[in-house]
Amino acid sequence: MSIIRLMICALFMSAVLAACGAQPPRQNVSGAASSGVSPSSNLAAVMASIDDAGDKAAQGDLSAARALPYNIAVLTRAINGQEVDAEGILLLRYYRAVASQLLSYLNQALGLPADRQLAAAALADYEIVLKAAGDDGRGDLRRNAMLGAAQVLLGHLDDEARAYSYFRQCAELKHGACMSVIAEAKTRGAGGFSVDLNEAVALHAEVYRTGSDFGCAGSYSAHAVARIVHFRNVRPDEDDQFAWIRKAYRLSDQVKVRSKGQDLCSGAFIQINEFMMRLENGERRAALLYQVRDESEWTGEAERLLIGYLLGEVQDQQFRSQVVAIKNPDIRCEYAFLGLWKSAIARQTSMARSYRELMQGTQRAGACGENLLFARKFLPA
């Protein structure tokens, strides 16, 4: 997956984007009162509303955008009117940045360009917060602001160098999502890093050991290790890819329970990968895909077509035409890679090459570096 599986959130909500980077990091609303926000105000409710909008966006519910302009206006009045103390203002700025980032992301989810004015406003707030919040009780806020700034720079403002500077700093402060991003960069050679799979799996394993402390980052990293073990035979320990898949499920399920059943960490996508790994090994465990189709939120036409294709109910010509029509380069890469993988298992080399061509076409948009590396298992570079 491309950076931050981070950018696949509109459909898969996995890493990777990690660390689903398109879903902004959280700051516990319960900290509002202790930070100077008056319990009698509606500011805590506004911050809770922004958190809820993030959850809805993660599930592809674009209605989340409706309340965000109002929330931004309320936070702006409170900040400009100095309704809270300096500590409280930092928290309000953080949440205003999250809301602005979400609005820009939702534009992208609708197929529109990122709103650079909103993104710039989000970045300005994030940078004020990260510079003002030191390690004296505000370390989490500072790390989250670094992650948010990096996401905005990479996903909305196309400034990779500055984005990775923040990702590095944030990873050094042991934020699991940032560590996961750096591990992914070392997998595909991005952000100024050379490809180093041994360092990548070691860092992913460290993120996994944080559990669900950083939301989906632990699950994403466990899933990433499973893929690296499967496609490149590089591992941090003796566990095989299926042991790491089970670890990814465990953390994904923990987040799902906390979010009242929402598949924020894309357990469905992990199941698809497990199905394909087992199919490559000669075991067709179709129940994994039936469960995704029948029990998950994957109800869209494209998602159901993908499941039908993997089950053999949809032919390559129909599936490939659907892949070509996908606008989001990260999602197009994922679909094309699954087509390549399935074709390679069926020893349909020419079809596998045609899917690789689609993957290579997404590189111009910064996508697919990791999957193209994994594709070398079946097709030489």
Buried (B, 14 or more C-beta within 10 A) or exposed (E): BBBBBBBBBBBBBBBBBBBBBBBBBBBEBEBBBEBBBBEEBEBBEBBBBBBEBBBBBBBBEEEBBEBBEEBBEBBBEBBEEEBBEEBBBBBBBBBBBBBBBBBBBBBBBEEEEBBEEBBBBBBBBBBBBBEBBEEEEBBBBBBBBBBBBBBBBBBBBEBBEBBBBBBBBBBEBBBBBBBBBBBBBBBBBBBEBEBBBEBBBBBBBBBBEBBBEBBBBBBBBBBBBBBBBBBBEBBBEEBEBBBBBBBBBBBBBBBBEEBEEBBBBBBBBBBBBBBBBBBBEEEEEEEBBEBBBEEBBBEEEBBBBBBBBBBEEBEBEEBBEBBEEBEBBBBBBBBBBBBBBBBBBEEBEEBBBBBBEBBBBBBEBBBBBBBBBBBEBBBEE
